[in-house]
Amino acid sequence: MTAPEILKSMFAAAVEAASPANCVPHHLPKPPKGKTVVIGAGKAGGAMAKAVEDHWDGPLEGLVVTRYQHGLPTEKIEVIEAGHPVPDAAGREAATRILSMVQGLTEDDLVLCLISGGGSALLALPSEGISLEEKQAINKALLKSGATIGEMNSVRKHLSAIKGGRLAMAAAPAKVVALMISDVPGDEPSIIASGPTVADPSSGTDALAIMEKYGIDIPAGVRAILEDEANETPKPGDPRLANVDNVMISTPQDALEAAAKVAEKAGYTPMILSNCIEGEARDVALVHAGIARQAAEFGQPAKAPCVLISGGETTVTVRGNGRGGRNAEFLLALAVALDGHPGIYALAADTDGIDGTEDNAGAVLTPDSLARAEAAGVNAKAYLADNNGYNFFAAIDDLLVTGPTRTNVNDFRAILIDDA
């Protein structure tokens, strides 16, 4: 295989490791004495619902919300599609129905909650007194601000009637089992989809501070709700969440290890740098470029042929008018930093198959990418300044397009260094 083919095979293995068909069945609980209600939200929601149906022994019913074009045919669990990354009315309707479904249950009943990345936007039920339009505006501002996923979800929890443990609280006294596919650095359950079944350690004051930190406009009604302790989320130790089990069924680390095995089989020494890297995409790219050069020129921290692998979730502070998600931004910044260094190839992509709001998962970088772009009249530095990574890689036909993968363990990055 060529270097780009090896990188693509590594990405495919990372995605497969997080496939709901592989990771859901082994973690299903025993059927209860009473009824089973399946609910959930996230980009993997449709695939998780199908995996439950395929392996569940007994009656069940339910509703799961996923991103547009991420659904799958199901028979017993209804799958609704809604807006992501900006919430919409379809997500609000789904969240309203889900909250209603878990109310009035008994201790003999089971709520099986299927949680994956993207659930924060998809499970869109604003707190009383906050309009969907206000929540959409705040969400858009957060996405452009450079805030981390933890910061964004802290705000989202406190503007929601269903996140931050409130969904599980509404289901009491029923048993709640939440199966989670992690898309967040550190695999913190309270951050994944803004933790609808998890006690919330953050506060409304924290949410206000985050919005003020990034200069986000705070409507008077929103400020009043965040300042009112009566609207606070349930905290760790809350007895109303005592009958909840949150189970991590797939993580970014699992995906990176699967990719590492592919690299090793191809004759490359894999080195996993981290599964939880955060920061501005272009800054992260500079660090990765430095490590790649060190490996290529000095055999440290690994000798060529080797592959440097990392995961996590970078951010992009949008200042330009171009197209592109955080993986295209990372890869374009990496291209500029490496400046055509021979023998270094790279792939950066989102495991959900969608880089930001575009139609690509990410892109591939080769040693001659800059030269091919220049021949096409494309200036890498100018495109980077305009946050235009998508169009840069489109111009040299190096976008990675997979379509929705129906899972999500966040960003995947691999830098392959061949022998000189």
ZAMAR-94276 format. One record per residue (C-alpha): x negated, y negated, z negated. Coordinates in Angstrom, 1 decimal, always signed. Each point is the difference from the previous one (the first is absolute). Layout:
# ZAMAR-94276
+--------+--------+--------+
|      X |      Y |      Z |
+--------+--------+--------+
|      X |      Y |      Z |
...
+--------+--------+--------+
***
This chain:
# ZAMAR-94276
+--------+--------+--------+
|      X |      Y |      Z |
+--------+--------+--------+
|   +0.0 |   +0.0 |   +0.0 |
|   -1.0 |   -3.6 |   +0.6 |
|   -0.4 |   -2.3 |   -3.0 |
|   +3.4 |   -1.7 |   +0.6 |
|   +1.6 |   +3.4 |   +0.3 |
|   -1.5 |   +1.1 |   -3.3 |
|   +1.3 |   -3.2 |   -1.7 |
|   +3.5 |   +0.5 |   +1.4 |
|   -0.1 |   +3.6 |   -1.2 |
|   -0.9 |   -1.2 |   -3.5 |
|   +2.9 |   -2.4 |   +0.0 |
|   +2.4 |   +2.7 |   +1.1 |
|   -1.2 |   +2.2 |   -2.8 |
|   +0.4 |   -2.8 |   -2.5 |
|   +3.6 |   -0.5 |   +1.1 |
|   +0.8 |   +3.7 |   +0.0 |
|   -1.2 |   +0.3 |   -3.5 |
|   +2.6 |   -2.4 |   -1.1 |
|   +2.8 |   +1.5 |   +2.1 |
|   +3.2 |   +0.4 |   -2.1 |
|   +0.5 |   +3.5 |   +1.6 |
|   -3.3 |   +1.0 |   -1.7 |
|   +0.2 |   -1.8 |   -3.3 |
|   +3.7 |   -0.1 |   -1.0 |
|   +0.9 |   +3.7 |   -0.3 |
|   -2.6 |   +0.9 |   -2.6 |
|   +1.3 |   -2.7 |   -2.4 |
|   +3.8 |   +0.6 |   +0.1 |
|   +1.6 |   +0.4 |   -3.4 |
|   +2.4 |   +2.8 |   -0.9 |
|   +3.6 |   -0.6 |   +0.9 |
|   +2.0 |   -1.4 |   -3.0 |
|   +3.2 |   +1.3 |   -1.7 |
|   +1.9 |   -2.9 |   +1.5 |
|   -0.3 |   -1.7 |   +3.3 |
|   -3.1 |   -1.2 |   +1.9 |
|   -0.1 |   -3.6 |   +1.4 |
|   -2.9 |   -0.8 |   +2.3 |
|   -0.9 |   -3.6 |   +0.4 |
|   -3.1 |   -1.8 |   +1.2 |
|   -1.7 |   -2.7 |   +2.0 |
|   -3.2 |   -0.3 |   +2.0 |
|   -1.5 |   +0.6 |   +3.4 |
|   -0.2 |   +3.7 |   -0.8 |
|   +3.6 |   +0.1 |   -1.2 |
|   +1.5 |   +1.7 |   +3.0 |
|   -2.7 |   +2.7 |   +0.2 |
|   +0.2 |   +0.5 |   -3.8 |
|   +3.8 |   +0.4 |   +0.2 |
|   -0.4 |   +2.6 |   +2.7 |
|   -2.6 |   +1.9 |   -2.0 |
|   +2.3 |   +0.1 |   -3.0 |
|   +2.9 |   +1.3 |   +2.2 |
|   -2.2 |   +2.7 |   +1.6 |
|   -1.2 |   +1.3 |   -3.4 |
|   +2.8 |   -0.7 |   -2.5 |
|   +2.0 |   +3.0 |   -1.5 |
|   +3.4 |   -1.3 |   -0.8 |
|   +2.4 |   -2.9 |   +0.7 |
|   -1.2 |   -3.6 |   +0.3 |
|   +1.1 |   -3.4 |   +1.2 |
|   -1.6 |   -3.3 |   +0.3 |
|   -1.3 |   -3.1 |   +1.9 |
|   -3.5 |   -1.0 |   +1.0 |
|   -1.0 |   -3.2 |   +1.7 |
|   -3.0 |   -0.2 |   +2.3 |
|   -1.5 |   -2.4 |   +2.6 |
|   +1.6 |   -0.5 |   +3.4 |
|   -1.1 |   +2.9 |   +2.4 |
|   -1.2 |   +2.1 |   -3.0 |
|   +3.1 |   +2.0 |   -0.5 |
|   +0.5 |   +3.8 |   +0.7 |
|   +3.1 |   +2.0 |   +0.5 |
|   +1.4 |   +1.4 |   -3.3 |
|   +3.2 |   +1.8 |   -1.0 |
|   +0.6 |   -0.7 |   -3.7 |
|   -2.1 |   -3.0 |   -0.9 |
|   +1.0 |   -3.2 |   +1.9 |
|   -3.0 |   -1.9 |   +1.4 |
|   +0.5 |   -3.7 |   +0.7 |
|   -2.5 |   -2.2 |   +1.8 |
|   -0.7 |   -3.6 |   -1.1 |
|   -2.5 |   -2.9 |   +0.3 |
|   -3.7 |   +0.1 |   -0.9 |
|   -2.1 |   -1.8 |   -1.0 |
|   +2.7 |   -2.7 |   -0.4 |
|   +3.2 |   +1.3 |   -1.6 |
|   +3.3 |   -0.3 |   +1.8 |
|   +3.7 |   +0.5 |   -0.6 |
|   -0.2 |   +3.7 |   +0.9 |
|   -2.5 |   +0.5 |   -2.8 |
|   +2.2 |   -1.9 |   -2.4 |
|   +3.0 |   +2.2 |   +0.9 |
|   -2.0 |   +3.2 |   -0.5 |
|   -1.3 |   -1.2 |   -3.3 |
|   +3.5 |   -0.9 |   -1.2 |
|   +1.3 |   +3.5 |   +0.9 |
|   -3.1 |   +1.7 |   -1.6 |
|   +0.5 |   -1.8 |   -3.3 |
|   +3.7 |   +0.9 |   +0.0 |
|   -0.8 |   +3.7 |   +0.7 |
|   -2.1 |   +0.5 |   -3.1 |
|   +2.5 |   -1.6 |   -2.4 |
|   +2.5 |   +2.1 |   -2.0 |
|   -2.2 |   +3.2 |   +0.0 |
|   -0.4 |   +2.4 |   -2.9 |
|   -3.0 |   +1.6 |   -1.7 |
|   +0.7 |   +3.1 |   +2.0 |
|   -0.6 |   -1.8 |   +3.3 |
|   -3.2 |   -0.6 |   +1.9 |
|   -1.0 |   -3.1 |   +1.9 |
|   -2.8 |   +0.9 |   +2.5 |
|   -1.7 |   -3.3 |   +1.0 |
|   -2.2 |   +0.0 |   +3.1 |
|   -2.4 |   -2.9 |   -0.2 |
|   -2.6 |   -1.1 |   +2.6 |
|   -1.7 |   -3.2 |   +1.2 |
|   +2.3 |   -2.6 |   +1.5 |
|   +2.7 |   +0.6 |   -2.5 |
|   -0.4 |   -3.5 |   -1.5 |
|   +1.4 |   -1.6 |   +3.1 |
|   +2.4 |   +2.7 |   +0.9 |
|   +1.7 |   +0.2 |   -3.4 |
|   +1.2 |   -3.5 |   +0.2 |
|   +2.5 |   -0.9 |   -2.7 |
|   -0.7 |   -3.6 |   -1.3 |
|   +0.7 |   -0.8 |   -3.6 |
|   +3.3 |   -1.7 |   -0.7 |
|   -0.5 |   -3.7 |   +0.8 |
|   -2.6 |   +0.6 |   +2.7 |
|   +1.1 |   +0.1 |   +3.7 |
|   -1.4 |   +2.4 |   +2.6 |
|   -1.2 |   -3.1 |   +1.9 |
|   -2.0 |   -1.2 |   -3.0 |
|   -1.5 |   +3.4 |   -0.5 |
|   -0.9 |   +0.2 |   +3.7 |
|   -1.7 |   -3.4 |   -0.1 |
|   -2.1 |   +0.9 |   -3.0 |
|   -0.9 |   +3.4 |   +1.5 |
|   -1.2 |   -1.6 |   +3.2 |
|   -2.1 |   -2.5 |   -1.9 |
|   -1.6 |   +2.7 |   -2.1 |
|   -0.8 |   +2.0 |   +3.2 |
|   -1.9 |   -2.9 |   +1.4 |
|   -1.6 |   -1.2 |   -3.3 |
|   -2.7 |   +2.6 |   -0.4 |
|   +1.5 |   +1.3 |   -3.2 |
|   -0.8 |   +3.6 |   -0.9 |
|   +2.6 |   +2.7 |   +0.1 |
|   +0.1 |   +0.1 |   -3.8 |
|   +0.6 |   -3.7 |   -0.2 |
|   +2.7 |   +0.1 |   +2.7 |
|   +1.8 |   +2.8 |   -1.7 |
|   -0.1 |   -1.7 |   -3.4 |
|   +2.0 |   -2.8 |   +1.6 |
|   +2.3 |   +2.4 |   +1.8 |
|   +0.9 |   +1.9 |   -3.2 |
|   +1.1 |   -3.2 |   -1.7 |
|   +2.2 |   -1.1 |   +2.8 |
|   +1.8 |   +3.4 |   +0.3 |
|   +2.9 |   +1.7 |   -1.7 |
|   -1.3 |   +3.5 |   +0.8 |
|   -3.9 |   -0.1 |   -0.2 |
|   -2.3 |   +0.0 |   -3.0 |
|   +1.7 |   +2.9 |   -1.7 |
|   +3.5 |   -1.2 |   +0.4 |
|   +1.1 |   +2.8 |   +2.3 |
|   -1.0 |   +2.7 |   -2.5 |
|   +1.6 |   -2.0 |   -2.8 |
|   +3.3 |   +0.0 |   +1.9 |
|   -0.2 |   +3.8 |   +0.5 |
|   -0.2 |   +0.8 |   -3.8 |
|   +0.8 |   +2.4 |   -1.5 |
|   -0.6 |   +2.1 |   +3.1 |
|   -3.4 |   +1.6 |   +0.6 |
|   -2.1 |   -2.0 |   +2.5 |
|   -2.8 |   +1.6 |   +1.9 |
|   -1.8 |   -2.4 |   +2.3 |
|   -2.3 |   +1.5 |   +2.7 |
|   -2.5 |   -2.7 |   +1.1 |
|   -2.3 |   -0.4 |   +2.9 |
|   -2.5 |   -2.6 |   -1.0 |
|   -1.0 |   -2.9 |   +2.3 |
|   -1.6 |   -2.2 |   -2.7 |
|   -3.5 |   -0.4 |   -1.2 |
|   -0.4 |   +2.0 |   -3.3 |
|   +3.2 |   +2.0 |   +0.6 |
|   +1.8 |   -2.1 |   -2.7 |
|   +3.7 |   +1.3 |   +0.0 |
|   +1.4 |   -3.3 |   -1.1 |
|   -1.3 |   -1.7 |   +3.1 |
|   +1.1 |   +2.6 |   +2.6 |
|   +3.2 |   -1.4 |   +1.6 |
|   +0.0 |   -2.3 |   -3.0 |
|   +0.7 |   +2.9 |   -2.4 |
|   +3.8 |   +0.5 |   +0.0 |
|   -0.4 |   +2.9 |   -2.4 |
|   -3.0 |   -1.3 |   -2.0 |
|   -0.2 |   -2.3 |   -3.0 |
|   -1.4 |   -3.4 |   +1.0 |
|   -3.0 |   -1.3 |   -2.0 |
|   +0.2 |   -3.4 |   +1.8 |
|   +2.3 |   -2.9 |   -1.0 |
|   +2.0 |   -2.8 |   +1.7 |
|   -2.7 |   -2.4 |   -1.2 |
|   -2.6 |   +2.1 |   +1.9 |
|   +2.2 |   -0.3 |   +3.1 |
|   +0.2 |   -3.7 |   -0.3 |
|   -3.7 |   -0.3 |   -0.4 |
|   -0.7 |   +2.0 |   +3.1 |
|   +2.4 |   -2.1 |   +2.1 |
|   -1.6 |   -3.2 |   -1.3 |
|   -3.5 |   +1.4 |   +0.6 |
|   +0.8 |   +0.4 |   +3.7 |
|   +2.0 |   -3.3 |   +0.3 |
|   +3.3 |   +1.8 |   +0.8 |
|   +3.1 |   -2.2 |   -0.3 |
|   +2.1 |   +1.1 |   -2.9 |
|   +3.7 |   -0.9 |   +0.2 |
|   +1.5 |   -1.3 |   -3.3 |
|   +2.3 |   +3.0 |   -0.3 |
|   -2.8 |   +2.4 |   +0.5 |
|   -2.1 |   -1.8 |   -2.6 |
|   +2.8 |   +0.1 |   -2.5 |
|   +0.4 |   +3.8 |   +0.4 |
|   -3.7 |   +0.6 |   -0.4 |
|   -0.2 |   -2.1 |   -3.1 |
|   +3.1 |   +1.7 |   -1.7 |
|   -1.2 |   +2.9 |   -2.2 |
|   +3.5 |   +1.5 |   +0.3 |
|   -0.8 |   +0.9 |   +3.6 |
|   -3.2 |   +1.8 |   -0.9 |
|   -0.8 |   +3.5 |   +1.4 |
|   -0.2 |   +3.0 |   -2.4 |
|   -3.5 |   +0.4 |   -1.6 |
|   -2.1 |   +3.0 |   -0.7 |
|   +1.5 |   +2.0 |   -2.9 |
|   +3.6 |   -1.0 |   +0.8 |
|   +2.2 |   +2.9 |   -1.2 |
|   +2.3 |   -0.4 |   +3.0 |
|   -2.8 |   +1.4 |   +2.2 |
|   -0.8 |   +2.9 |   -2.3 |
|   +1.6 |   +2.6 |   +2.4 |
|   -2.1 |   -1.0 |   +3.0 |
|   -2.8 |   +1.9 |   +1.7 |
|   -2.2 |   -1.9 |   +2.5 |
|   -2.0 |   +2.5 |   +2.1 |
|   -2.7 |   -1.0 |   +2.4 |
|   +0.1 |   +2.5 |   +2.9 |
|   -2.5 |   -1.6 |   +2.5 |
|   -2.6 |   -2.7 |   -0.4 |
|   -2.5 |   -1.9 |   +2.2 |
|   -2.8 |   +2.1 |   -1.5 |
|   +1.7 |   +3.2 |   +1.4 |
|   +0.0 |   -1.5 |   +3.5 |
|   -3.7 |   -1.1 |   -0.2 |
|   -1.1 |   +3.4 |   -1.1 |
|   +1.9 |   +1.6 |   +2.9 |
|   -1.7 |   -2.3 |   +2.4 |
|   -3.4 |   +0.7 |   -1.6 |
|   +0.4 |   +3.7 |   +0.8 |
|   +0.6 |   -0.8 |   +3.7 |
|   -3.2 |   -2.1 |   +0.0 |
|   -2.0 |   +2.7 |   -1.7 |
|   +1.2 |   +2.7 |   +2.5 |
|   -1.1 |   -2.3 |   +2.8 |
|   -3.5 |   -0.2 |   -1.4 |
|   +0.2 |   -3.3 |   -1.7 |
|   -0.7 |   -0.6 |   -3.7 |
|   +3.1 |   -1.6 |   -1.5 |
|   -0.4 |   -2.7 |   -2.7 |
|   +3.2 |   -1.2 |   -1.6 |
|   -0.7 |   -3.6 |   -1.2 |
|   +3.3 |   -0.6 |   -1.8 |
|   +3.7 |   +0.7 |   +0.3 |
|   +1.1 |   -3.3 |   -1.5 |
|   -1.8 |   -2.8 |   +1.7 |
|   +1.8 |   -3.4 |   -0.1 |
|   -0.9 |   -3.5 |   +1.2 |
|   +0.1 |   -2.1 |   +3.1 |
|   -0.3 |   +2.3 |   +3.0 |
|   -2.8 |   -2.0 |   +1.6 |
|   -1.9 |   -0.1 |   -3.3 |
|   +0.4 |   +3.7 |   -0.4 |
|   -1.3 |   +0.5 |   +3.6 |
|   -3.2 |   -2.0 |   -0.8 |
|   -0.8 |   +2.4 |   -2.9 |
|   +0.8 |   +3.1 |   +2.1 |
|   -2.2 |   -1.4 |   +2.8 |
|   -2.9 |   -0.4 |   -2.5 |
|   +0.3 |   +3.5 |   -1.3 |
|   +0.2 |   +1.4 |   +3.6 |
|   -3.1 |   -1.9 |   +1.0 |
|   -1.8 |   +1.3 |   -3.0 |
|   +0.9 |   +3.6 |   +0.9 |
|   -0.9 |   -0.5 |   +3.6 |
|   -3.4 |   -1.6 |   -0.7 |
|   -1.1 |   +1.5 |   -3.3 |
|   +2.0 |   +3.1 |   -0.5 |
|   +1.7 |   -1.4 |   -3.1 |
|   +2.4 |   +0.8 |   -1.6 |
|   +0.1 |   +2.8 |   +2.6 |
|   -2.1 |   +1.0 |   +2.9 |
|   +1.4 |   +0.1 |   +3.5 |
|   +1.9 |   +1.8 |   +1.3 |
|   +2.5 |   -1.0 |   -2.6 |
|   +3.4 |   -1.6 |   -0.5 |
|   +1.0 |   -2.7 |   -2.6 |
|   +3.6 |   +0.4 |   -1.1 |
|   +2.2 |   -2.3 |   -2.0 |
|   +3.6 |   -0.8 |   -0.9 |
|   +2.0 |   -2.5 |   -1.9 |
|   +1.9 |   -3.1 |   +1.1 |
|   -1.7 |   -3.1 |   +1.3 |
|   +1.8 |   -3.4 |   +0.4 |
|   +0.0 |   -2.6 |   +2.7 |
|   +0.5 |   -3.7 |   -0.8 |
|   +1.6 |   -1.1 |   +3.3 |
|   -1.4 |   -3.2 |   +1.4 |
|   +0.3 |   +0.6 |   +3.7 |
|   +2.8 |   +0.7 |   +2.5 |
|   -1.3 |   +3.3 |   +1.3 |
|   +1.4 |   +3.6 |   -0.3 |
|   -1.4 |   +2.7 |   -2.2 |
|   +0.2 |   +1.8 |   -3.2 |
|   -2.6 |   +0.4 |   -2.7 |
|   -1.7 |   +3.0 |   +1.7 |
|   -0.5 |   -1.9 |   +3.3 |
|   -1.3 |   -2.9 |   -2.0 |
|   -2.4 |   +2.2 |   -1.8 |
|   -1.3 |   +1.7 |   +3.1 |
|   -0.4 |   -3.3 |   +1.9 |
|   -2.0 |   -1.5 |   -2.8 |
|   -2.0 |   +3.2 |   -0.2 |
|   -0.7 |   -0.3 |   +3.8 |
|   -1.3 |   -3.5 |   -0.5 |
|   -2.2 |   +0.9 |   -2.9 |
|   -1.5 |   +3.1 |   +1.7 |
|   -0.5 |   -2.0 |   +3.2 |
|   -0.2 |   +3.1 |   +2.2 |
|   -2.3 |   +2.0 |   -2.3 |
|   -0.9 |   +3.2 |   +1.9 |
|   +1.4 |   +3.3 |   -1.3 |
|   +2.7 |   -1.4 |   -2.2 |
|   +3.6 |   +0.7 |   +0.7 |
|   +3.1 |   -0.7 |   -2.2 |
|   +3.7 |   +0.5 |   -0.4 |
|   +2.4 |   -1.9 |   -2.3 |
|   +3.7 |   +0.8 |   -0.1 |
|   +3.0 |   +0.1 |   -2.3 |
|   +1.1 |   +3.5 |   -0.8 |
|   +3.6 |   -1.0 |   +0.6 |
|   -0.8 |   -0.5 |   +3.6 |
|   +0.9 |   -3.7 |   -0.1 |
|   -2.7 |   -2.7 |   -0.5 |
|   +1.9 |   -2.9 |   -1.6 |
|   +3.0 |   -0.6 |   +2.3 |
|   -1.6 |   +1.1 |   +3.3 |
|   +0.5 |   +3.1 |   +2.1 |
|   -3.5 |   +1.5 |   -0.7 |
|   -1.4 |   +1.8 |   -2.9 |
|   -3.4 |   -1.7 |   +0.3 |
|   -2.9 |   +0.1 |   +2.5 |
|   -3.3 |   +1.6 |   +0.8 |
|   -3.4 |   -1.8 |   +0.3 |
|   -2.9 |   +1.2 |   +2.1 |
|   -3.5 |   -1.5 |   +0.3 |
|   +1.0 |   -1.5 |   +3.4 |
|   +3.3 |   -1.6 |   -1.2 |
|   -1.4 |   -3.5 |   -0.1 |
|   -1.6 |   +0.3 |   +3.4 |
|   +3.2 |   +1.4 |   +1.6 |
|   +2.0 |   -2.8 |   -1.6 |
|   -2.4 |   -2.7 |   +1.2 |
|   +0.2 |   +1.5 |   +3.5 |
|   +3.8 |   -0.4 |   -0.3 |
|   -0.4 |   -3.6 |   -1.0 |
|   +0.9 |   +0.6 |   -3.7 |
|   -2.0 |   -1.7 |   -2.7 |
|   -0.1 |   +2.1 |   -3.2 |
|   -0.7 |   -2.9 |   -2.4 |
|   +2.7 |   -2.1 |   +1.4 |
|   +2.6 |   +2.8 |   -0.2 |
|   -1.1 |   +0.7 |   -3.6 |
|   +0.5 |   -3.6 |   -0.9 |
|   +3.5 |   +0.2 |   +1.4 |
|   +0.9 |   +3.2 |   -1.8 |
|   +0.3 |   +1.6 |   +3.4 |
|   -1.4 |   +3.5 |   -0.4 |
|   +2.9 |   +1.7 |   +1.7 |
|   -0.6 |   -1.9 |   +3.3 |
|   -3.7 |   +0.5 |   -0.2 |
|   +0.2 |   +3.8 |   -0.1 |
|   +2.9 |   +0.0 |   +2.5 |
|   -2.2 |   -1.9 |   +2.5 |
|   -2.6 |   +2.9 |   -0.1 |
|   +2.6 |   +2.8 |   -0.3 |
|   -1.2 |   +1.1 |   -3.4 |
|   +3.2 |   -0.3 |   -2.0 |
|   +1.0 |   +3.2 |   -1.9 |
|   +3.7 |   +0.6 |   +0.6 |
|   +1.6 |   +3.0 |   -1.9 |
|   +3.5 |   -1.2 |   -0.6 |
|   +1.6 |   +0.4 |   -3.5 |
|   -1.7 |   +2.8 |   -1.9 |
|   +2.8 |   +0.1 |   -2.7 |
|   -2.5 |   +0.0 |   -2.8 |
|   -2.2 |   -2.7 |   -1.6 |
|   -3.1 |   +0.3 |   -2.1 |
|   -1.3 |   -3.4 |   +1.1 |
|   -3.0 |   -1.1 |   +2.1 |
|   -2.5 |   +2.5 |   +1.4 |
|   -3.5 |   -1.2 |   +1.1 |
|   -2.8 |   +2.2 |   +1.4 |
|   -3.4 |   -1.3 |   +1.3 |
|   -1.9 |   +2.7 |   +1.9 |
|   -3.8 |   -0.4 |   +0.3 |
|   -1.7 |   +2.1 |   +2.6 |
|   -3.7 |   +0.9 |   +0.2 |
|   -2.1 |   -2.8 |   +1.5 |
+--------+--------+--------+
***
